[in-house]
């Protein structure tokens, strides 16, 4: 694996417990039905979560996005955000996990009576799967940065498949990732229907241009939690921040570039389409943002406490 999600394997993950609808299963026994909406249709929403010092970072915002996605898709959950929060922390406690953990929280529409797309043949409440793993980004990735390749697969209009929704249906991002890998790059840079920069296949994209922080308008990308934090931090640092349309010309001539995501935070981009970004070494704006982000994480942890105190 390459890119901002690159990580070393951890043998402890072979023995983790996984939560499926509130019941814990060993990793190799964790299964969902072939009649599940997520398996049949990719009909589900999900969140990626990080755990540091016993705290699930920015959990309230992640759960808000998850429940908004379920409401948009017409899911009928039999659980609340508080229920999911309690189950997340109970699963961490059952596994003895409190740091360096990445969680995949997935919710599908539920089981179907027959393999058909109509939601009215769903016969159970939503299926909830929680997978925690010991997983840390590689230090060399954070130091050296990643390479991007602009792919021909676009981020589409919201009346086709709204890119704001964090759904299981990620085929366009999978195809984009394949195109970037075949070009020898770590991740894909995706354009919007108008040819402006939108986002990456699994992260959000930023550039530093003429001393300002630029990211896309947000019309064709997920409402990223880390993306939002960076926008807040940039303004707090009194660095001009712009959510706007910009082209590859601006990308190629940027002083700095970086991607953001829950897993690795802020990761520098060293090149786009085989064009080096900046001088490849001096990244003063990224350094300031990385420091501010770590401070924001530490502040959140202090305010939330640890799972051992719960």
N, C-alpha and C positions, 0 to 999 in steps of 0.2 A: 504494500500500500504506500502511496505517496500523498503529498499535499498536507494541508493543515491538520488533517485527522490521522496522520501517521503516528504510530505508537509501537512500543515494544510489547510483545506478548507477556502475560503474567500467569504463571501456573495456578495461582489461587482461584482464577476464574473457572477452573474445571470443577470446583466444588461449591459454587455459589447456589443459593436458593433463588428461585424465580417465582414471583407472585402472578397467578392467573385467577382472576375473579376472587381474590381474597384467600386462596389456598396456595401454600408454598410447595414447590416441587424442586428436586435436584435438577441441575441444568440438563442432564441427558434424559430426563423424564418429562420435561416441560413441553406440552403439545397443545395445539388448538385444533378444533374440528375442521375437516375439509369443507364443511358447510358454513364456516364462518365468513361473514361479509368481507373481512379484510383479506382473506385468502382468495375468495372467489373473484372479487372486484377491485381490491385495493380501496375499499369503502371504509375509511377510517381517518383519524387524526392522531398526531403524536407530538411529543416534546422530548428534546434532549436536555438533560439536567446535569449539573456538576455538583459534587459534594466536596467541600473543604472544611476542615476542622469541625466535622460533625454537622454541618449546615448545608442544606440544599439551597444553592445560591439563587436569589431572586425568584423564589418559588411562587410567590403571589402573582407575579406578572406572567410566569409560564402557565399557571393554572387558569388565569384570566383568558389567555390566548386559546388554551385548549377548550374551555367551555364556550367561548365565542364561536370557535370552529364547529363544535357539536351543535350549537343552536342554529347556525347557518345551514348545516346539513340536515337538520331535523332529527337529530338523535334524541332519544328519550332516556337519559341516564337515571339510574336508581341510586345515585350517590351524589354527594356534594363535594365542593373543593376541600372542605375540612376533612371529609372522609378520605379523599385521595392523599391529602397531606399526612394524615395519621398512618395510612397504609405504607406510604413511602418510608417514613421514619421507623415503623415497625419492621419493615423488610431490611433496612440497614442494620437495625439492632439484631435481628435474627442472624444476619451474616457477619456480625461483628465488624462492619465497615464504617469508617468515619472520615476517610481522607483519600484523595487521589482516585475518586470514584466517578464514573460517568453512568448515568441512568437513561435508559430508553423507556419512556412511558407511552404506551400505545392503547388507543381505544378504537375498536371497530363498532359498526352498527349492531352487531350481534349475529346469532345463528339464523340461518334461513331454512325454511321447510324444503326448499328445492333450489338448485343452483341457477338463480335467475336474478336480474338486476333490480326488479321492482322492490322498493323498500317495504311494501305491504306484505311480502312473504317472509319478513323477519319475525321470528317467533320468540326471541328472548331479549332481555335488556342488553345494552352494549357489553362487549367483551373487553376486559381490561387486562393488559399484560404489562408487568414491570420487570425490566431486566437491568440489574446493577452489575457493573464490571469494574475491576481495577484497571484504570486506563489513564495514562498521562501522555501529553504531547512530547515528542522528542525534543531535547534541548537544541539540537542542531537545526531543527526546523525553525524554532523560534529565533535562532541567531542568524541563519543563512537566508531564510525566507523561501518562498515558493515561486514557481514559474506558472504563468497562465497562458492559455491559448484561446483566441476568439473563435467560437464555433458557429456553425450556421443554424443550429437549433435555437429558436428564439423563445423568450418569455412572452406568453400570449396575452390577449385581451381578457379582462375579467368576465366577459359574457361568454367566453369559451370554456376556460377553467381558471378561476380566479387565483392568481399567483400569491395573493395574501394568505390563502388557506394552506396550513401545514398538513397536507393530506398524505395518506399512504400512496396515492397515485402520483409517483415521481418519475414516470417514464421519460418525460422530456429531459429531466436532469440526468437520468441514467444515460440516455443517448448522448447528451452533451459531455458527460464524463468520459464516455468511450471515445468520442472524437478527440478530446484533449489528450487522452492517454496514447492514442495512435499517433498524435503529433509530437509525442515525447514530453508533454507538459504535465505538471502536477494536477492542475484543476482547470476547469473551463470558465472562460469569461463569456457571459451571455448578453446579447443585445435585446432591446425591446422591439416591438413591431415597426418602430420608426427609425431604427438603426442607431439609437443612442444606447449607451452602456446601461445595463439593468442590474445585474448581480452575477454571482458565480453559481456553479451547480450545487454547492453545499455551504457556501459562506456569502457574506456581504462584502462589497468592494468599495474601497475609498482611494482617493488620490489626494496628494498635497500639491496644489497648483498656485503658484505666485503667493505662497505663504498662507493660503486658505485651505480648509478641509472641504473636499467635495465628495458627495455620494449621489447616487441616482435620486430621481424625484420620489421614489418609493411607490410609484404607480404599478410597477411590474415586478415587485419582489415581496418576499415575506416580511412581515412586520417584526424584524429581528430584535430580540431583547438586548443582545450585546451591541447591535447597531444603534439602538436607542440610547444606550449608556454612553457610547462614544460621542454621539451628538450632544448629550448633556455635558459631558466632561470637556469637550472642545469649547463650548460656550462658557463654562466655568473658568477655563484657563484663558479666556478672552482671545481665543483664536477664531477668526471668522469661519463660520460653518455654513455650507450651502447644500441644500437638497435641490438638485437641478438636473436638467438634461445636458449631457456632454458627450463628445464623440471620442473615437479612438485617437484622433489627433491630440486631444488633451491628455489622454492616458500616456501615449508615447513620449510626451514632453513634460510629464510630471516630475517634480523634484523627489517625491516619495509616493509609495503606494502600499496599501496593506489590505488584508481581509480580516473579517471578524466572525466569531462564532462562539457558541457556548463552550465547546470542547477546549479550544486553545486560546481563547481571548483575542488578542491582536497579534497577527502574524505578518511580517513584512512580505512584500512582493518584490522579488529581485529582477524579474523580467516579464514582459508581456509580448507574445508573438516574436520571441527571440530578440526583442529590443530591450536593453538594460534600462532599468528605471533609476534615474539620478546617477550618482557616481558609484552606487552599489555599496557604500560604506556609511556615509553621513546620513543619519535618519533622525534628526533632532526632534521633529514633531512627533514621530512614532514613539520615540523614547519618552517624551513627556506624557503622551497619552497612555502608554503602557504603565508608567508609574502611577498616574492618576487612577487607572482602572484597578490596579492592585490595592490602592488606598480605598477605593469604593467597595471592593470585595471585603477588605478587612473591616471597614465600617459596618457593612451588612452583617458580617459574622458576629461582631461585638454586640450588635443590637438584637440578633436572633438567639444567641446562646448556642450551646452544643446539644446534641441529642442525648448526651448522658445526663443533662440537667432537666430533661423533659419528663 
